[in-house]
Amino acid sequence: MKIIPGLLICIMFCNTLPNKTIKDLHFLNGTWKVENKQSYETWKMNNDSSLEGNSYKIKDGNKRIDEYLAIKAVAGKLIYTARVLNQNNGQPVDFTMNVSVTDKFSFENMEHDFPKKIQYTKLNDTTLFIAVLGENDKGFSYRMIKQK
């Protein structure tokens, strides 16, 4: 029997990837504020298999929701769903967690126009780094500070 070395390495590597679960994302629970802006994300744990939230802005004392968010465990995968009110005809877009990315939570949908990746990096218990990336990993990023 002939074993292809690359295949053997992949099999060994794929079996040692950390298995991220929805519980690894429970730190998102609460309200997060974009550093130096009046933009927020709020996440709420529904149960052990989902988080729901939204992003919003405060303008003239009024809250304006821009998008609805969810992260769910589906068939052994973590799926991040974003429904932006004025994009994609208001339809939700799913991004699947790339488990081979180990230093952050990278949700990806390479078929989507923009973004293709939404990445959350927990810097500490009160600070997140968010990257929103398109083609060739170009896009924008920002920090969020936990409010409550």
NORNORFEN-V944890 format. One line per field, one symbol per residue. psi: psi as a letter, one per 40 degrees, with the letter a starting at -180 (. if undefined). burial: + if it has 9 or more other ideal C-beta (glycine too) atoms within 8 Angstrom, else -. Layout:
# NORNORFEN-V944890
psi->???
burial->???
This chain:
# NORNORFEN-V944890
psi->hhhhddddddddddeeihghiddeededhahhhhhfifiihhihhdaeeiiiaiiiihhfeihhhdihiihihhfeihhhhhhhdfiffeiihihhhheeheeihhhigeeidhidhhhhhhdaeehihhhhiahffibiiiiihhd.
burial->-------+--------+----+--++-+-+++++-----++++------+++++++++------+++++++++----++++++++-------+-++++--+---+++++--+--+++++++-----++++++++----+--+++++--
